Amino acid sequence: MRKYTLFQLVMLLLCLSSCRKDIEVLMNEDSSLEPPSFDGYAGFYLLNEGNMGSNKSTLDYFDYTTGTYQRNIYGARNPTVAKEMGDVGNDIAIYGNKLYAVINASNKVEVMDARTAKRIGQIEIPNCRYIKFDNGYAYITSYAGPIEINPNYAQKGYVAKVDTLTLQVVSKCIVGYQPDELEITNGKIYVANSGGYMGAGNTEKYERTVSVIDLASFKEEKRIDVAYNLHHIKVDKRGDLWVTSRGDYKKLPSRLYFIDKDQQQVTDTLPIAVSEFFLDGDSLYTYSTEWSYVTHSNVITYGIVNTRTREVVTRSFITDGTDKQIEIPYGIMVHPVTKNIYVTDAGNYVSPGMLYCFTKDGKKKWSVRTGDIPAHFVLLPQ
């Protein structure tokens, strides 16, 4: 979670458990939002993380061909699966005809048919985080050990290599402590190491490197020094990399870093906080919900970075003032054709969230209720 540490979230769940029976549980519901459209995409899936420990990760789907938003489709389409999707959805992706949902606290990747969301199988990986694909294989980051905030945590994480035909782990590559997002480009895998479990209470114990793995040998070649507590990483059209740092939630702020592909090192730092971003062409859409243990509050910001010039183009891509309706921005996607901007709102983290759709000019089109803590998008091609 981005506002709280894992320990705080567990405590929050304990405090709220007595009233969870009073919170509305959204079953399979449909909402008509806009006219049908046919622009190369059938729709998109939205993975709701669900509150940690509540086993409430759910899957929503927006159907462009009907203009209908469908809530909690996984349970409806897989009625015989015990515990449904599981505990804390952390990433989602489509490769070939399969839909992959990384379910962090349930230690698995749920594999479904991309068109129907019917279950095909699962990949068992402890404390799994993010997924990428290349040449018939899925590459998945894993913290390796249990969910545990511990400055003395000593188990390094790894990247699992999975055969997408058999759904079996065929190899592992050890990287840094608590590796998060990964990116694949030019024959290399780049992994953002966080050290998030170890840094709590001791900034110096955070990781601060990006691991570079050679795809052919599947071995770590080197580390690129970036900053403390790395999280997200994406490659732009020129093959350069953009990496986010969460900072230490105290004196070191969140920042955005640029890694030059030729120099293989950080050559630029943008002084903006980034919790999540989405790359559309040369435009990197960002938002930040930056929590501070000093002020015990969040600072929420939005922006667009031009990846070619490495400049902040705007500090707000929502232009009609409706960003004030969003309590905790938690996920973002930009449609590659219409340029509609989708932003999710986690709200209070324990009840259904919201999904907002904005035009390319930043004007609100519509909003709709989602599952708990809506977070991760993936487009489904027609």
N, C-alpha and C positions, 0 to 999 in steps of 0.2 A: 504494500500500500504506500501511497506517496505522501500522505499527511502524517501518518504515525509510523513508528517503528513496529515491527512484528509483535514485540512484547506489549506495547500499548494497545494494539488491536486485540490481542487475546484478552487483556484486562477489560477492554471496552465490551467485548462480547459477553464476558461473565456478568458485567453490570447490567447489560441489556437483555440477558437471556430470559429474565422473568417476564418481560413484556413482549417477547417475540411472538407469542401466540396471538397478540392483538394486532400484529402487522399483517396487512393484506398480502396474500400470496397470489400472484398473477398466474392464472392457468393459461392454456392455449387461447389467446385472444387475437382478433384481427381488427385493424383500424384502417379505414380508407383515407388517404392523405393527399393524393394528387392524381391527375390523369395518367393513363398508361404511357410509357415511353419505350422506344426501341432504338437504343444508341450503342449497341454492341455489348451491353451488359444485361444479364437477366435480373440481377439484383445484387444485394450484399448481405452477408451474415454479420451479426454483431454478437460477440461473446461477452456475456456479463460475468464478471469475476465472482460475485457472490461473497458474502461475509465469511472470513476465515473461520473454520470450525463449524460452519452451518450446513455444509454440503449443498449449497444453493447456486452453484454455477449453472447458468442457463444459456440457451441459444435462441436469438431472435433472427428474423429474416425480413428484409424489405424487398418486395417483388416489384421491379420496375414495370413489368408487363401488365400489372393490374393496378399499380399505385397503392398497394396494400402492405401495411406493416403487420407482421405476425409475431406474437410473443410466445416464448417458451415452446418452440417447435420440437426440440429434442425429445422431451417427455412424451409428446403426443405421437411421434413417429417411431419411438422405441419403447413401447409400454412394458416390455419384459425385462429391460435392463435395470438391475438393482441399483439404487442410489442415483439413478439417472446420470448426469454428466460428472458429478463429483464436487470436489472442494477447491475453489479458486482457479478460475480460468485465466491463464497468463498470456496466451498468444494463440493466434489462429491463422491458417494459411491453406491455400489450395495448390495442389500439385497433381497434374494429370486429371484423373477423374475422382480424386480423393480429397476430402476435407479433413484437415488435421487440427485438433484443438488440444493445446498444451494445458493440462490440468495440474497445476503446481503441487498443492498439498495432498492430492490423491496419488501423486507419483506415477503419472501415466500420461500418454498422449492418446486421446480418443480419435479413432480413425473412422470416417463416415463416407458414404457416397456423396459426392459434391452436389449432385442434383436433388437428391431426396433427403439428405441428412440421416439416412438409415445407417445404423452401426455396422461396420465391417469387422472391426477388431480394435485392439489397443496395443500400445508399446509401453512396456514398463520401464520407467527411468526415474530414479529417486530425485525429488526436489527439482523437477525439470522446469525450464524457464522460457527459452525462445527456440524457434525452428526456422531453418532455411534449407533450400534444396539445390542439388546440382547433379546432373548426369545420372539420374536414377537412384540417388541417395538423399536421405534426409539427415541433416546435421542439427543436433539438439544440445543446447547447453544444460548442464546439470550442476547444482551445488554439491551433489554427491552425498552429503550427509543430511541429517534431519533439520527441520526448521528450529533454529535455536540462536538467540542473540547472546553471543559469548565472545568477549575480547580475547579469549585464549583458544578459540576454535582453530584447529590445526589441519583440517582436511581440505586439500585442494579440490577444486572442481574439475570437470572435464567436458569435452564435446563428444557426444555419442554419434557414431556413423551408423545409419539404419538403412537396410535394403527396403525400398518402398514396395517391392513385390511380395516379399515374405514378412515384412514388418518385424524383422529380427535385427538386433544390434550386432553388427559385424566387427566393430572396432571402437576403441576409445582413445582420445588424446588428452592427456593431463594438461591443464592450463593454470590460471591463477585461482585465487580464493573467490568463491561465489561469482562465477562468470554470468553475465547477463546477456544482452543482445549480441548477435553475431551478424556478419555480412560476408558475402562471397563475391570476389571479383578478381579477374586476372590471375586465376590459378591459386589464389590464396583465400584462407578463411581468417577474418579479423574478429577477435573476441574482446568485448569490453569487460574487463575484470573489475569487480566492485569491492570485494572484501567487506561487504555490508554487515555481516554478522560479527565481524571482529572489530570494526571501527567504532561501534557504539561505546562512548565514554573515552575513546582513545583515538584521536584523529590519525596518528602515525601508523595505526594498524590497518587503515583502509588500504586496499590495493590502489594502484595508480597507473596501470599499464594496459595496453592492448596487446594480446597475444597474436602472433602471426603464424598460421599453420599452413604448411605446404600441402595442397590438395592431393597431389600425386603420391607422396609418401605418408601423408596424414601424420606428420610430426611437427611439433612446435619448432619454428626456426629461430625466433627471436621475440623480444618484447619492445614495444614502443612506449616510452614514458609520456604520459599525458597529464593526469591530474587525479586527485583523490576521488574514490567512490564513483566510478564510471557506470553508465547505465545503457544508453541507446547508441547505436552506430548505424550509419547509412552511407551508401556510396552514391555520388552524383554522376551526371552524364559524362564527366571527364575522367572518371575512375578515382577521384579524390574522395576522402572519407570525412564525415562529420560525426563527432562524438560528443555526447553530453556527460557532464559531471553533476552529481547531486550536491557536491560540496559536503560539508560536515554538519549542516543544519545550525551552525553557530557562527563562527567567524569567517569560514570559507564559503562563499556563495556558489550557487549553481552557475555553470558557464558552458559555452558552446565552443568546441575546438575543431580546427581544420588540420587534417593530416595530408600533406602533399604525397601523392602516390609515387613520385620519383625519388624524393628525398627520404621517404619513409619516416617522417618525423613531423611534429606539430610546428607549423609555420605561422599560424594565426590564431588568435583568441578573440571571440566576440563577447563583449561584456553584457550578455543577456542571460537570464535564467531560463532553462528549458526542462520541463518535465516530460514532454513528448513532442514529436514533430512528424510531419508528413511531407514528403518530397514530391512536388508536381512540376515537371520540367525543371527550370532553374529556380523555382520558388520553394523555399523551405518554410512551411507554415508551422509555427511554434506556439505553444502555450506553456505557462508555468504556474504551478500551485506550490510555491516555495514556503515550506514550513520552517519556523525558527524556534529553537528551544530557548532562545534569549527572550523573545517577545511573546512566545506561545501563541502565535497567530500565523495566518497565511498571507502572502502577498501574491495576488493573481495578475498575470500579464499575458498579453497575446502579441504576436508579431509575425512578420514575413522577412526572411533573409534571402537575398539574391546570391545564389551559390557561385555565380560566375564572378561577380564583383566583390563578394564577401562583405556586403554591406547590409545593414538593417534597412529595409525599404519602408516599413511601417511598423508602428508599435500597437496597432489595433486593426485586425481585418474584419471585425464586426463594427459596422459603421452607423447603425441605427439606434444604439444605446441598449439593445436587448441583451448585451453581454451581462448587464446587471441582473438578469433573471437566472444566470448560471451561478450556482453556489460553489461547486467544486468541479471545474473542467477536468475530464479524466480520459478522454479519447478523441482522436481527430482523424478525418479522412477527407480528401478532395477528389471529386469525380473527375476522371481524366478528360471527359468530353464536355459535360455541361459546366464544369468547374464549380458546381454546388459544393459548399463546405459543410461538413457534418461534424458537430461537436457534442460530446456526451457530458452529462452532469451526474456525478455520483451522489449529490445531495448530502444526506447525513450518514451515508454508508450502510445504513441498516434497513432502509426501505427502498421501494422501486425508484430507479433513477429516471433521467429524461434524455431524449435525443433531440437535438436541434438541427434543423436544416436551414442554411443561409444561401442566398444567391452569391454569385461570384463577386458582386458588389458589396457583399456584407450585410444584406437586408434579410431579416428573418422571413422564411417561407412558412414553416410549420414546426411543431414540436409534438412529441409523443412519449408516453410512458414506456419504460423498458423494464428489464429485470434489475436486480440489485447490483450496483457498481458496474454500469456499462462501460466497456473499455476498448475492445479490440475489433477491428473491422477487417473484412476481406471481400473483395468484389468477385462475383461469379460471372464469367463470360457467357454470352448467349451461345 
